[in-house]
């Protein structure tokens, strides 16, 4: 539908807790299309959340299939998730993350290695999937946005775990 501008930290919308979608209408479908278009246009992005385009509803898209890390593992392709929630977490790994809303930095973040996530898909159908590896990490990162968290909030030490991009 349209490529949207991605908000940059410290924009206040990035710290908002997003509201669940109560009624499915054309605005939800349009938001999903805008998120997909914005993610694809960025070229390197594996996901984007609604608050990053200044919409405070619980909607994210994730697709790791074109990433070199995502291609090495099984993944679900394009995930369009409305009202997503993680219902199981397993294991823990430390990973280096970046974010379109924090373009100048990356940081080490602890994430679950495997998750089970429940959401409504682009057809308003309830889905429950298991994700592991890079896909699980990307989903957790995007879902954090829905609760007002950036990867910066998950870095244990700003002195040792935050890095300026070159």
C-alpha contacts under 8 A as a table, 3 or more apart, distances in Angstrom:
res1	aa1	res2	aa2	distance
1	X	30	X	6.76
1	X	33	X	5.50
1	X	34	X	5.43
1	X	37	X	6.81
2	X	33	X	7.36
2	X	34	X	5.06
2	X	37	X	6.12
2	X	38	X	7.25
3	X	34	X	5.90
3	X	35	X	7.58
3	X	37	X	5.26
3	X	38	X	4.50
3	X	41	X	6.92
4	X	34	X	6.74
4	X	35	X	7.75
4	X	37	X	7.99
4	X	38	X	5.73
4	X	53	X	6.12
5	X	38	X	7.77
5	X	53	X	6.09
6	X	52	X	5.36
6	X	53	X	5.09
6	X	54	X	7.88
6	X	100	X	7.06
6	X	101	X	6.48
7	X	11	X	6.46
7	X	14	X	7.54
7	X	52	X	5.23
7	X	53	X	5.98
7	X	54	X	6.89
7	X	101	X	5.77
8	X	11	X	5.88
8	X	52	X	7.80
8	X	100	X	7.53
8	X	101	X	4.28
8	X	102	X	6.11
8	X	103	X	7.89
9	X	12	X	7.92
9	X	14	X	7.05
9	X	101	X	5.67
9	X	102	X	5.82
10	X	14	X	7.31
11	X	14	X	5.84
11	X	15	X	7.74
12	X	15	X	5.52
12	X	16	X	6.98
13	X	16	X	5.25
13	X	51	X	6.12
13	X	52	X	7.65
13	X	54	X	6.16
13	X	55	X	8.00
13	X	56	X	7.35
14	X	51	X	5.76
14	X	52	X	6.35
14	X	54	X	7.84
14	X	145	X	6.88
14	X	148	X	5.73
14	X	149	X	7.47
14	X	150	X	7.70
15	X	145	X	7.74
15	X	147	X	7.41
15	X	148	X	3.84
15	X	149	X	6.27
15	X	150	X	7.96
16	X	51	X	7.63
16	X	56	X	7.02
16	X	146	X	7.47
16	X	147	X	6.63
16	X	148	X	4.74
17	X	56	X	7.33
17	X	146	X	5.79
17	X	147	X	4.37
17	X	148	X	5.09
18	X	51	X	7.50
18	X	56	X	4.66
18	X	57	X	4.90
18	X	58	X	5.38
18	X	146	X	5.18
18	X	147	X	6.22
18	X	148	X	7.60
19	X	56	X	6.32
19	X	57	X	4.86
19	X	58	X	5.76
20	X	57	X	5.88
20	X	58	X	5.13
20	X	83	X	5.69
21	X	24	X	6.85
21	X	57	X	6.47
21	X	58	X	6.55
21	X	82	X	7.19
21	X	83	X	6.48
24	X	27	X	7.88
24	X	28	X	6.22
24	X	124	X	7.45
25	X	28	X	5.66
25	X	29	X	7.01
26	X	29	X	5.12
26	X	30	X	6.08
27	X	30	X	4.96
27	X	31	X	6.02
28	X	31	X	5.05
28	X	32	X	6.27
29	X	32	X	5.15
29	X	33	X	6.33
29	X	122	X	6.94
30	X	33	X	5.11
30	X	34	X	6.12
31	X	34	X	5.02
31	X	35	X	6.12
31	X	50	X	7.63
31	X	59	X	8.00
32	X	35	X	5.16
32	X	36	X	6.25
32	X	59	X	7.39
32	X	60	X	7.62
32	X	61	X	7.33
32	X	80	X	6.69
32	X	122	X	7.35
33	X	36	X	5.15
33	X	37	X	6.06
34	X	37	X	5.09
34	X	38	X	6.00
35	X	38	X	5.09
35	X	39	X	6.08
35	X	48	X	6.34
35	X	49	X	7.16
35	X	50	X	6.99
35	X	53	X	7.89
35	X	60	X	7.28
35	X	61	X	6.49
36	X	39	X	5.13
36	X	40	X	6.13
36	X	48	X	7.89
36	X	61	X	6.47
37	X	40	X	5.22
37	X	41	X	5.99
38	X	41	X	5.13
38	X	42	X	6.30
38	X	48	X	7.71
39	X	42	X	5.37
39	X	43	X	7.06
39	X	45	X	5.57
39	X	46	X	6.90
39	X	47	X	6.05
39	X	48	X	6.04
40	X	43	X	5.46
40	X	44	X	7.85
40	X	45	X	7.03
42	X	45	X	5.76
44	X	67	X	7.60
45	X	48	X	7.51
45	X	100	X	7.52
46	X	62	X	5.63
46	X	63	X	5.13
46	X	64	X	5.12
46	X	66	X	7.98
46	X	67	X	7.15
46	X	138	X	7.00
47	X	60	X	7.26
47	X	61	X	5.38
47	X	62	X	4.12
47	X	63	X	6.15
47	X	64	X	7.80
47	X	138	X	6.88
47	X	139	X	7.82
47	X	142	X	6.60
48	X	52	X	6.81
48	X	60	X	5.85
48	X	61	X	5.65
48	X	62	X	6.75
48	X	142	X	6.31
49	X	52	X	5.55
49	X	53	X	7.40
49	X	59	X	6.12
49	X	60	X	4.22
49	X	61	X	6.48
49	X	142	X	5.68
49	X	143	X	7.45
49	X	145	X	6.32
49	X	146	X	7.06
50	X	53	X	5.51
50	X	54	X	6.51
50	X	55	X	5.03
50	X	56	X	6.15
50	X	57	X	6.29
50	X	58	X	6.90
50	X	59	X	5.51
50	X	60	X	5.97
50	X	146	X	7.62
51	X	54	X	4.66
51	X	55	X	4.76
51	X	56	X	5.01
51	X	57	X	7.22
51	X	145	X	6.84
51	X	146	X	6.91
52	X	55	X	7.30
52	X	101	X	6.87
52	X	145	X	7.76
56	X	146	X	7.66
57	X	146	X	7.63
58	X	82	X	6.00
58	X	83	X	5.06
58	X	84	X	7.16
58	X	146	X	5.80
59	X	80	X	7.71
59	X	81	X	5.69
59	X	82	X	4.55
59	X	83	X	6.12
59	X	84	X	7.35
59	X	146	X	7.63
60	X	80	X	6.26
60	X	81	X	5.33
60	X	82	X	6.71
60	X	142	X	6.44
60	X	143	X	7.18
61	X	78	X	7.18
61	X	79	X	5.52
61	X	80	X	4.58
61	X	81	X	5.96
61	X	142	X	7.86
62	X	77	X	7.93
62	X	78	X	5.93
62	X	79	X	5.15
62	X	80	X	6.75
62	X	138	X	6.95
62	X	139	X	6.54
62	X	142	X	7.72
63	X	66	X	7.34
63	X	76	X	7.66
63	X	77	X	5.28
63	X	78	X	4.47
63	X	79	X	6.12
63	X	135	X	7.78
64	X	67	X	5.32
64	X	69	X	7.55
64	X	70	X	4.71
64	X	71	X	7.35
64	X	75	X	7.15
64	X	77	X	6.64
64	X	78	X	7.70
64	X	134	X	7.49
64	X	135	X	6.08
64	X	138	X	7.68
65	X	70	X	5.05
65	X	71	X	5.40
65	X	75	X	6.62
65	X	76	X	7.79
65	X	77	X	5.45
65	X	78	X	7.72
66	X	70	X	6.61
66	X	71	X	6.40
67	X	70	X	4.94
67	X	71	X	6.01
68	X	71	X	5.29
68	X	72	X	6.72
69	X	72	X	5.59
69	X	73	X	7.31
69	X	134	X	6.48
70	X	73	X	5.60
70	X	74	X	7.41
70	X	75	X	6.92
70	X	134	X	6.05
70	X	135	X	6.66
71	X	74	X	7.27
71	X	75	X	7.97
73	X	133	X	7.46
73	X	134	X	7.86
75	X	131	X	7.24
75	X	135	X	6.42
76	X	79	X	6.85
79	X	121	X	7.55
80	X	121	X	5.60
80	X	122	X	5.83
81	X	84	X	5.79
81	X	119	X	5.56
81	X	120	X	5.82
81	X	121	X	5.32
81	X	122	X	7.14
82	X	119	X	5.64
82	X	120	X	4.98
82	X	121	X	6.26
82	X	122	X	7.67
83	X	119	X	5.53
83	X	120	X	6.47
84	X	117	X	6.64
84	X	118	X	5.54
84	X	119	X	4.21
84	X	120	X	7.09
84	X	143	X	7.32
85	X	117	X	5.56
85	X	118	X	5.44
85	X	119	X	6.53
85	X	143	X	7.65
86	X	89	X	7.32
86	X	115	X	6.69
86	X	116	X	5.79
86	X	117	X	4.30
86	X	118	X	6.36
87	X	115	X	7.49
87	X	116	X	5.62
87	X	117	X	5.70
87	X	118	X	6.88
88	X	115	X	5.37
88	X	116	X	4.94
88	X	117	X	7.19
89	X	112	X	5.84
89	X	113	X	7.59
89	X	114	X	5.89
89	X	115	X	4.54
89	X	116	X	6.68
90	X	112	X	5.68
90	X	113	X	6.02
90	X	114	X	5.11
90	X	115	X	6.26
91	X	112	X	5.28
91	X	113	X	5.04
91	X	114	X	6.52
92	X	110	X	6.54
92	X	111	X	5.51
92	X	112	X	4.36
92	X	113	X	5.19
93	X	110	X	5.56
93	X	111	X	5.47
93	X	112	X	6.20
93	X	113	X	5.90
94	X	108	X	6.26
94	X	109	X	5.47
94	X	110	X	4.40
94	X	111	X	6.33
95	X	107	X	7.94
95	X	108	X	5.30
95	X	109	X	5.38
95	X	110	X	6.38
95	X	111	X	7.29
96	X	106	X	6.44
96	X	107	X	5.24
96	X	108	X	4.39
96	X	109	X	6.29
97	X	106	X	5.35
97	X	107	X	5.38
97	X	108	X	6.29
97	X	109	X	6.83
97	X	151	X	7.07
98	X	102	X	7.07
98	X	103	X	7.22
98	X	105	X	6.55
98	X	106	X	4.50
98	X	107	X	6.70
98	X	151	X	7.50
99	X	102	X	5.16
99	X	103	X	6.08
99	X	106	X	7.48
99	X	151	X	7.59
100	X	103	X	5.26
102	X	105	X	6.14
103	X	165	X	7.84
104	X	164	X	5.85
104	X	165	X	5.31
105	X	162	X	6.83
105	X	163	X	5.45
105	X	164	X	4.51
105	X	165	X	5.15
106	X	162	X	5.97
106	X	163	X	5.23
106	X	164	X	6.49
106	X	165	X	6.59
107	X	151	X	7.20
107	X	152	X	7.11
107	X	155	X	6.30
107	X	161	X	5.36
107	X	162	X	4.33
107	X	163	X	5.83
108	X	155	X	5.89
108	X	156	X	7.84
108	X	161	X	5.14
108	X	162	X	6.67
109	X	151	X	6.92
109	X	154	X	5.76
109	X	155	X	5.23
109	X	156	X	7.29
110	X	154	X	7.35
110	X	155	X	7.82
111	X	137	X	6.35
111	X	140	X	7.43
112	X	115	X	6.76
112	X	136	X	7.47
112	X	137	X	7.17
113	X	132	X	5.82
113	X	133	X	5.67
113	X	136	X	6.66
113	X	137	X	7.19
114	X	130	X	7.29
114	X	131	X	5.76
114	X	132	X	4.30
114	X	133	X	6.60
114	X	136	X	5.97
115	X	130	X	5.82
115	X	131	X	5.43
115	X	132	X	6.45
115	X	136	X	6.11
116	X	128	X	6.87
116	X	129	X	5.62
116	X	130	X	4.47
116	X	131	X	6.30
117	X	128	X	5.65
117	X	129	X	5.58
117	X	130	X	6.57
117	X	131	X	7.75
118	X	126	X	7.19
118	X	127	X	5.65
118	X	128	X	4.38
118	X	129	X	6.65
119	X	126	X	5.74
119	X	127	X	5.41
119	X	128	X	6.59
120	X	123	X	7.56
120	X	124	X	5.12
120	X	125	X	5.10
120	X	126	X	4.45
120	X	127	X	5.89
121	X	124	X	5.16
121	X	125	X	5.38
121	X	126	X	6.47
121	X	127	X	6.62
122	X	125	X	7.39
131	X	135	X	6.07
131	X	136	X	4.92
132	X	135	X	5.90
132	X	136	X	4.74
132	X	137	X	7.64
133	X	136	X	5.43
133	X	137	X	6.41
134	X	137	X	5.03
134	X	138	X	6.15
135	X	138	X	5.12
135	X	139	X	6.20
136	X	139	X	5.18
136	X	140	X	6.21
137	X	140	X	5.17
137	X	141	X	6.17
138	X	141	X	5.07
138	X	142	X	6.27
139	X	142	X	5.23
139	X	143	X	6.08
140	X	143	X	5.13
140	X	144	X	6.13
141	X	144	X	5.26
141	X	145	X	6.94
141	X	150	X	7.78
141	X	151	X	7.07
142	X	145	X	5.34
142	X	146	X	7.19
143	X	146	X	5.27
143	X	147	X	7.11
144	X	147	X	5.36
144	X	148	X	6.52
144	X	149	X	5.05
144	X	150	X	6.62
145	X	148	X	5.09
145	X	149	X	5.14
145	X	150	X	6.12
146	X	149	X	7.39
149	X	152	X	7.81
149	X	153	X	6.03
149	X	154	X	7.87
150	X	153	X	5.44
150	X	154	X	7.19
151	X	154	X	5.12
151	X	155	X	6.49
152	X	155	X	5.39
152	X	162	X	7.99
155	X	158	X	6.46
155	X	161	X	6.25
155	X	162	X	7.11
156	X	161	X	6.85
157	X	160	X	5.48
157	X	161	X	5.37
157	X	162	X	7.27
158	X	161	X	5.56
158	X	162	X	5.19
159	X	162	X	6.44
